[in-house]
Amino acid sequence: MPVSYRRRGAVRALALALSSALLAACGLIGESEDGRTLTVWLMEGSLTDGLTRDLVRDYEAGHPGVEVEVVVQQWPGIDRKVTAALRSGDGPDVIEVGNTQVAQYVQTGKVQNLTIRMMDLGSDEWLPALGASGQVDGFQYGVPFYAANRVVVYRKDLFEAAGIDSPPRTRDAWLTATAALDAPPGQQGIYLPGRNWYVLAGFVWDEGGRLADERSGRWSGALDTPQALRAMDFYRELQSHGEAPPASDEANPDQEQVFAEGRVAQLITVPGGARLITDANPDLKGKLGFFPVPGEKPDEPCAVFTGGSVLIMPDGEGLDEEAYAFVKLLSGDRWQRRIAGEMSYVPNKARLAGALDGDPGAEAMARAAEHGHTVPASPSWGALEADNPITRYMTAVLRGEAKRPAAQRASATISRVLNGTG
């Protein structure tokens, strides 16, 4: 059946969608005869207009009498909007949410528990971190949509000039290479912002540590454990081979712009960041390469923070089976392959990564995604990120403060926030 399109704003490029807040909205509506409308909220940048139209047509062809309305939402303020929609009992039937947001929405008591549907959805093959991000207290509420994680973007010409023939495969080799790349006057071995807590988290997980531990419903910050302290040591040494300020983050100043404007050998970012770099400096086209963040062992990438999205179904919206069919279609193999191929996302199952063949940045991202982790499943995690003690701890240590007492203070704050006591 025909599909009409209503635009409510402009869609930014994929690279921006993966690396910064998103701004506009649009709607896609199908036509049906009996008036049953399935309302789906997707986030801006997740799918192109063309993909969304094709998805609606595909679903409606298999579900006569049901029209699909896709409303594309902005990221800023989305947590409040989704929470209000869930509590109203009159919200959409399917919602795409960030994979760190599930617990806070489940806390409303208005998200469907999909645990009994897991096997039908192929959960045994989901990327572990992305599947886990949809769980709360061992129950599955979110279905993996797509994943994205950071990789190392590097200047091939600077590597060649330093006599480095191939990307390093271990953390020790990476430090050695980065020190060599930092040696030429006016060149940075790496630009690593002082407050990139996503990268630090990967090093913590790679050491066998955690950001926080949960026991019997109580949370304890864990940045002062031996594993996490070793991770901070590595971060500090790596960060020293560049000129990023201790209080900088990925956006302030814009790290892709810094890379584009200077002689910087490496940057840890999502693959789409390379597109921003070459847009800012076309002379770098053809000079950029990608590799997963190295781990302690050869051929085993470092643990990474797995970002991305999951799909949830509000409880009691009246079109449960129709909504479930939409979730199953979008998270199923056929659409996962197509989305991966056109959007360069990591699909929700490792065996589908072949859809990324020929895209070196996405291939590096997919290799790293198999070692992905996510944040603690606490409904208060969003509040913690809004006033992040991890980033303050990192800045303090990079400015010379003693590591252990700074870590103990940060851990105490994590405990208070996640437990709702301060």
ZAMARGU-4260 file (C-alpha; in steps of 0.2 Angstrom, whole numbers, plus 5000, padded with zeros to 4 digits):
<rodrens>
0) 5000/5000/5000 | 5006/5018/4997 | 5016/5027/5011 | 5015/5045/5014 | 5029/5056/5022
5) 5027/5070/5034 | 5043/5080/5038 | 5045/5089/5054 | 5063/5094/5053 | 5080/5090/5046
10) 5091/5074/5049 | 5109/5076/5052 | 5123/5065/5045 | 5126/5048/5053 | 5143/5053/5059
15) 5135/5067/5070 | 5121/5055/5075 | 5134/5043/5083 | 5145/5056/5091 | 5134/5071/5097
20) 5116/5076/5102 | 5103/5076/5089 | 5091/5089/5084 | 5076/5087/5073 | 5061/5076/5070
25) 5050/5069/5056 | 5036/5057/5054 | 5032/5043/5042 | 5014/5037/5041 | 5006/5022/5031
30) 4988/5021/5026 | 4975/5008/5031 | 4957/5006/5029 | 4951/5001/5047 | 4961/5014/5057
35) 4972/5003/5067 | 4988/5013/5069 | 5004/5007/5077 | 5015/5021/5083 | 5034/5019/5084
40) 5046/5031/5091 | 5064/5031/5083 | 5078/5042/5087 | 5085/5054/5074 | 5100/5047/5064
45) 5095/5029/5068 | 5088/5026/5050 | 5088/5036/5034 | 5071/5042/5027 | 5073/5029/5014
50) 5076/5015/5026 | 5061/5020/5036 | 5049/5021/5022 | 5055/5003/5016 | 5053/4997/5034
55) 5035/5003/5035 | 5030/4996/5018 | 5038/4979/5023 | 5029/4978/5039 | 5012/4984/5032
60) 5013/4972/5018 | 5013/4958/5031 | 5000/4965/5042 | 4985/4971/5032 | 4974/4983/5041
65) 4988/4990/5052 | 4996/5007/5048 | 5013/5012/5055 | 5017/5030/5061 | 5035/5032/5064
70) 5039/5048/5074 | 5058/5052/5074 | 5063/5060/5091 | 5077/5071/5096 | 5090/5065/5109
75) 5090/5081/5120 | 5076/5078/5134 | 5071/5061/5127 | 5072/5053/5145 | 5059/5065/5151
80) 5048/5063/5136 | 5048/5044/5136 | 5045/5043/5155 | 5030/5054/5153 | 5023/5044/5139
85) 5025/5028/5148 | 5016/5035/5164 | 5002/5042/5153 | 4997/5025/5147 | 4993/5033/5130
90) 5010/5033/5122 | 5018/5024/5107 | 5018/5006/5105 | 5037/5004/5101 | 5050/5015/5107
95) 5069/5015/5103 | 5079/5020/5118 | 5097/5022/5122 | 5105/5006/5129 | 5110/5015/5145
100) 5092/5021/5149 | 5082/5005/5150 | 5083/5003/5169 | 5076/5021/5172 | 5061/5017/5161
105) 5058/5000/5169 | 5056/5009/5185 | 5040/5017/5179 | 5032/4999/5179 | 5026/5002/5162
110) 5038/4993/5151 | 5033/4975/5145 | 5044/4961/5151 | 5049/4951/5136 | 5059/4937/5144
115) 5047/4924/5138 | 5050/4930/5120 | 5069/4929/5121 | 5072/4913/5112 | 5059/4918/5098
120) 5070/4934/5095 | 5086/4924/5094 | 5093/4930/5110 | 5106/4916/5111 | 5115/4925/5097
125) 5114/4943/5103 | 5130/4953/5106 | 5132/4950/5125 | 5134/4968/5130 | 5119/4974/5120
130) 5108/4960/5126 | 5113/4964/5144 | 5109/4982/5142 | 5091/4978/5139 | 5090/4968/5156
135) 5085/4973/5173 | 5086/4961/5188 | 5089/4947/5176 | 5073/4950/5165 | 5073/4956/5147
140) 5064/4972/5143 | 5074/4979/5129 | 5078/4970/5112 | 5094/4975/5104 | 5092/4986/5089
145) 5110/4991/5084 | 5127/4994/5092 | 5141/5007/5090 | 5158/5008/5099 | 5174/5018/5098
150) 5189/5013/5088 | 5206/5021/5085 | 5207/5032/5070 | 5225/5035/5065 | 5235/5044/5052
155) 5243/5031/5040 | 5256/5044/5034 | 5262/5048/5052 | 5263/5029/5056 | 5273/5026/5040
160) 5285/5041/5044 | 5288/5034/5062 | 5292/5017/5054 | 5276/5008/5061 | 5271/4996/5048
165) 5255/4990/5055 | 5243/4995/5070 | 5248/4988/5087 | 5240/4973/5093 | 5243/4974/5112
170) 5242/4988/5125 | 5261/4988/5128 | 5265/4989/5109 | 5252/5003/5108 | 5261/5013/5121
175) 5277/5011/5113 | 5270/5016/5096 | 5261/5031/5103 | 5277/5037/5112 | 5287/5036/5095
180) 5273/5045/5086 | 5273/5059/5100 | 5292/5062/5098 | 5293/5073/5082 | 5291/5092/5087
185) 5274/5099/5084 | 5266/5081/5083 | 5254/5073/5096 | 5255/5054/5097 | 5237/5054/5102
190) 5223/5066/5107 | 5214/5059/5122 | 5203/5071/5131 | 5206/5070/5150 | 5188/5066/5153
195) 5184/5052/5141 | 5177/5041/5154 | 5170/5029/5141 | 5188/5025/5136 | 5193/5023/5154
200) 5179/5011/5157 | 5185/5000/5144 | 5202/4999/5152 | 5194/4995/5169 | 5184/4981/5161
205) 5199/4975/5152 | 5208/4974/5169 | 5194/4963/5176 | 5186/4978/5186 | 5169/4986/5186
210) 5163/5004/5188 | 5151/4998/5202 | 5146/4982/5211 | 5128/4978/5216 | 5124/4966/5230
215) 5107/4963/5237 | 5100/4979/5229 | 5114/4990/5236 | 5127/4998/5224 | 5146/5001/5228
220) 5157/5012/5218 | 5172/5002/5212 | 5185/5015/5205 | 5196/5012/5220 | 5199/4993/5217
225) 5216/4987/5211 | 5209/4983/5194 | 5202/5001/5191 | 5217/5009/5198 | 5228/5000/5186
230) 5216/5006/5172 | 5219/5024/5177 | 5237/5022/5177 | 5237/5016/5159 | 5225/5030/5154
235) 5236/5043/5162 | 5252/5036/5153 | 5243/5035/5136 | 5235/5052/5138 | 5252/5060/5142
240) 5258/5057/5124 | 5247/5071/5118 | 5241/5088/5123 | 5223/5086/5127 | 5219/5096/5143
245) 5215/5087/5159 | 5197/5094/5159 | 5193/5092/5141 | 5180/5080/5134 | 5176/5073/5117
250) 5165/5089/5113 | 5175/5103/5122 | 5185/5106/5112 | 5178/5096/5098 | 5191/5082/5096
255) 5188/5078/5078 | 5191/5096/5074 | 5208/5096/5084 | 5213/5080/5075 | 5209/5088/5058
260) 5218/5104/5061 | 5234/5098/5069 | 5247/5084/5067 | 5239/5071/5078 | 5243/5053/5075
265) 5228/5045/5084 | 5210/5048/5091 | 5198/5036/5099 | 5181/5039/5092 | 5167/5031/5083
270) 5171/5027/5065 | 5159/5041/5059 | 5171/5053/5067 | 5183/5050/5052 | 5170/5058/5041
275) 5169/5073/5051 | 5188/5074/5051 | 5190/5073/5032 | 5175/5085/5030 | 5185/5098/5040
280) 5202/5094/5032 | 5200/5086/5014 | 5218/5084/5013 | 5217/5069/5025 | 5206/5059/5013
285) 5214/5042/5010 | 5226/5045/5025 | 5215/5038/5039 | 5215/5020/5045 | 5206/5011/5059
290) 5210/4998/5072 | 5201/4991/5088 | 5208/4998/5104 | 5221/4985/5108 | 5220/4974/5123
295) 5232/4965/5134 | 5234/4950/5123 | 5237/4950/5104 | 5222/4948/5093 | 5210/4951/5108
300) 5204/4969/5107 | 5202/4979/5123 | 5185/4979/5131 | 5174/4994/5125 | 5159/5003/5130
305) 5145/4997/5119 | 5133/5011/5114 | 5118/5009/5104 | 5100/5007/5105 | 5087/4994/5111
310) 5068/4993/5107 | 5055/4993/5121 | 5036/4990/5121 | 5026/5001/5133 | 5014/4990/5144
315) 4995/4991/5140 | 4995/5000/5124 | 4982/4988/5115 | 4992/4983/5100 | 5004/4971/5109
320) 5005/4958/5096 | 5007/4970/5082 | 5021/4979/5091 | 5030/4963/5095 | 5029/4959/5076
325) 5037/4976/5072 | 5051/4973/5085 | 5054/4956/5078 | 5055/4962/5061 | 5067/4977/5065
330) 5078/4966/5076 | 5078/4951/5064 | 5092/4945/5052 | 5086/4953/5036 | 5083/4970/5042
335) 5099/4969/5053 | 5110/4965/5038 | 5102/4980/5028 | 5104/4992/5042 | 5122/4987/5045
340) 5126/4989/5026 | 5118/5006/5024 | 5121/5014/5041 | 5138/5006/5046 | 5131/5000/5063
345) 5136/4984/5071 | 5121/4972/5070 | 5114/4964/5085 | 5122/4947/5081 | 5140/4944/5078
350) 5137/4932/5064 | 5129/4946/5054 | 5145/4957/5054 | 5149/4951/5036 | 5136/4965/5031
355) 5150/4977/5036 | 5163/4970/5024 | 5172/4983/5014 | 5170/4997/5027 | 5186/4997/5037
360) 5180/5008/5051 | 5164/4997/5054 | 5174/4981/5053 | 5186/4987/5067 | 5170/4992/5077
365) 5162/4975/5074 | 5178/4966/5080 | 5178/4977/5096 | 5160/4975/5099 | 5162/4957/5103
370) 5171/4963/5119 | 5158/4976/5123 | 5152/4980/5140 | 5138/4992/5146 | 5135/5003/5162
375) 5128/4997/5178 | 5109/4993/5176 | 5103/5006/5189 | 5089/5018/5186 | 5100/5032/5193
380) 5114/5030/5181 | 5107/5044/5170 | 5108/5056/5185 | 5126/5050/5189 | 5131/5054/5171
385) 5123/5071/5172 | 5135/5076/5186 | 5149/5063/5183 | 5161/5059/5197 | 5171/5048/5185
390) 5176/5063/5175 | 5180/5074/5190 | 5191/5060/5196 | 5200/5058/5180 | 5204/5077/5179
395) 5210/5077/5197 | 5223/5063/5194 | 5229/5070/5177 | 5232/5086/5186 | 5243/5077/5199
400) 5232/5072/5213 | 5235/5056/5222 | 5226/5042/5213 | 5219/5032/5227 | 5210/5045/5238
405) 5203/5053/5222 | 5196/5036/5217 | 5189/5033/5235 | 5180/5050/5234 | 5173/5046/5217
410) 5168/5028/5222 | 5159/5035/5237 | 5149/5047/5226 | 5144/5033/5214 | 5138/5023/5229
415) 5127/5038/5235 | 5120/5042/5218 | 5116/5024/5213 | 5108/5021/5230 | 5098/5037/5229
420) 5105/5043/5245 | 5114/5059/5239
</rodrens>
